[in-house]
Amino acid sequence: MTDEQNTTPADEATRAAAARQAEEKAERERAEARGAELRSELAATDARRAEEETAKAHDAVEEARQREEKLSRKEQKAREKAEAVEREAERERAEADEAERERREAAERAPQRPVSSVSGSSVASPGVGSGTDPNAAAAAARGATAQGPASAGAAGADRPEVLIGAAFAGAFVLARVLKRLVD
């Protein structure tokens, strides 16, 4: 008889149990292998994520460095401009001091009489001459000098832009008042 014919039901049950155990073991091994694959993929994903974060950090550092250089250049230009403006102001101050000094020297050399803004302001008025009574000539001479600058009201008449601005402001105020009355 062969081995297959001599098998008893207990032997068959033992073999079936061994086959089930082998199948369960194989299933466990496949599950563990799949788990190991998933852990490996997760570790690779983590490594890629860390690599991307490192690249982002490097890009941020590079961008910050470039921004720092740009701001540094901007600061340098502003500093140079400030120095140039300071030199210009110093030159202007020196010119103003020189002009003031020259004005003082000219004032010291010039005879002391009132400064007039009108040429010929000290000329006697018509009708006063060599044949005029000396008292009348003296009275006419008192009023013969030119007046100072015109009052503030007359200054606007000489400047049409001031008149236009005042007209605009007045029209604006009038429009606001009328709007309040109508609403």
C-alpha positions in Angstrom: 0.0 0.0 0.0 1.0 3.5 -0.6 1.2 6.3 1.9 -2.0 7.8 0.6 -3.9 4.6 1.2 -2.5 4.2 4.7 -3.5 7.6 5.8 -6.0 7.8 8.6 -8.4 10.6 9.2 -6.1 11.9 11.9 -3.3 12.1 9.5 -5.4 14.0 7.1 -6.5 16.4 9.8 -2.9 16.9 10.8 -1.9 17.6 7.2 -4.9 20.0 6.7 -4.0 21.8 9.9 -0.4 22.0 8.8 -1.5 23.4 5.4 -3.8 25.9 7.1 -0.9 27.0 9.4 1.4 27.3 6.3 -1.2 29.4 4.5 -1.7 31.6 7.6 2.1 32.0 8.0 2.4 32.9 4.3 -0.5 35.4 4.7 1.3 36.9 7.7 4.5 37.1 5.8 2.8 38.8 2.9 1.1 41.3 5.3 4.4 42.0 7.0 6.1 42.5 3.6 3.3 44.9 2.5 3.7 46.7 5.8 7.5 47.0 5.3 6.9 48.3 1.8 4.4 50.9 3.1 6.9 52.0 5.8 9.6 52.2 3.1 7.4 54.4 0.9 6.5 56.5 3.9 10.2 57.0 4.8 10.9 57.9 1.1 8.0 60.4 1.2 9.3 61.9 4.5 12.8 62.2 2.9 11.3 63.9 -0.1 9.3 66.3 2.1 12.4 67.1 4.1 14.3 67.7 0.9 11.6 70.0 -0.3 11.5 71.9 3.0 15.3 72.2 2.8 15.0 73.6 -0.7 12.3 76.0 0.4 14.5 77.1 3.3 17.4 77.6 0.9 15.3 79.6 -1.4 14.0 81.7 1.5 17.6 82.3 2.6 18.6 83.2 -1.0 15.6 85.5 -1.3 16.4 87.1 2.0 20.1 87.6 1.0 19.0 89.2 -2.3 16.5 91.4 -0.5 19.2 92.4 2.0 21.6 93.3 -0.9 18.8 95.3 -2.6 18.0 97.2 0.6 21.7 97.7 1.3 22.1 99.2 -2.2 19.1 101.4 -1.6 20.5 102.5 1.8 23.8 103.3 0.2 22.1 105.4 -2.6 20.0 107.2 0.0 23.2 107.9 2.1 25.0 109.2 -1.0 22.0 111.4 -1.9 21.9 112.8 1.6 25.6 113.5 1.5 25.2 115.3 -1.9 22.2 117.3 -0.6 24.3 118.2 2.5 27.2 119.3 0.4 24.8 121.4 -1.8 23.2 122.9 1.4 26.7 123.8 2.7 27.6 125.3 -0.6 24.3 127.3 -0.6 25.0 128.4 3.0 28.5 129.6 2.0 27.1 131.5 -1.0 24.4 133.1 1.3 27.0 134.1 3.8 29.2 135.5 1.1 26.2 137.5 -0.4 25.3 138.8 3.1 29.0 139.8 3.7 29.0 141.6 0.3 25.7 143.3 1.1 27.0 144.5 4.5 30.2 145.8 2.8 28.2 147.6 0.1 25.8 149.1 2.7 28.8 150.4 4.7 30.3 152.0 1.5 27.0 153.4 0.3 25.7 156.8 1.7 23.0 156.4 4.3 19.7 157.3 2.8 16.4 155.4 2.6 16.3 152.6 0.0 13.6 153.1 -2.6 12.0 150.5 -4.9 11.2 153.1 -7.6 13.9 154.6 -9.7 13.9 158.4 -9.6 11.9 158.4 -6.3 13.9 161.3 -4.9 13.2 163.5 -7.8 11.2 166.6 -6.9 7.6 166.7 -7.9 6.8 168.9 -11.0 6.4 172.5 -10.3 9.2 172.7 -7.7 12.2 174.3 -9.1 14.8 177.0 -8.5 12.2 179.8 -8.4 9.9 178.0 -5.8 9.6 179.2 -2.3 12.1 177.2 -0.1 9.3 176.3 2.4 7.2 174.9 -0.4 10.1 173.0 -1.8 10.8 171.5 1.7 7.1 170.5 2.1 7.2 168.8 -1.4 10.4 167.0 -0.6 8.9 165.4 2.5 6.4 163.5 0.4 8.7 162.9 -2.5 10.1 159.5 -1.5 8.5 156.3 -2.8 6.1 154.4 -0.6 7.0 150.9 0.7 5.4 147.8 -0.6 1.7 147.9 -1.2 -0.7 146.5 1.4 -1.7 142.8 1.4 -5.0 143.5 -0.3 -3.3 145.2 -3.3 -0.7 142.3 -3.5 -3.5 139.9 -4.6 -4.5 142.2 -7.5 -0.9 141.9 -8.9 -1.1 138.1 -8.8 -4.0 136.7 -10.9 -3.4 133.1 -9.6 -4.3 134.3 -6.1 -7.5 135.9 -7.5 -8.4 132.7 -9.4 -7.8 130.6 -6.2 -9.9 132.9 -4.1 -12.7 132.8 -6.7 -12.6 129.0 -6.7 -12.6 128.8 -3.0 -15.5 131.2 -2.8 -17.5 129.2 -5.4 -16.8 126.0 -3.5 -18.0 127.5 -0.2 -21.1 128.9 -1.9 -21.9 125.5 -3.5 -21.6 123.8 -0.1 -23.9 126.4 1.5 -26.5 126.0 -1.3 -26.3 122.2 -1.1 -27.0 122.4 2.6 -30.0 124.7 2.0 -31.4 122.5 -0.8 -31.0 119.2 1.0 
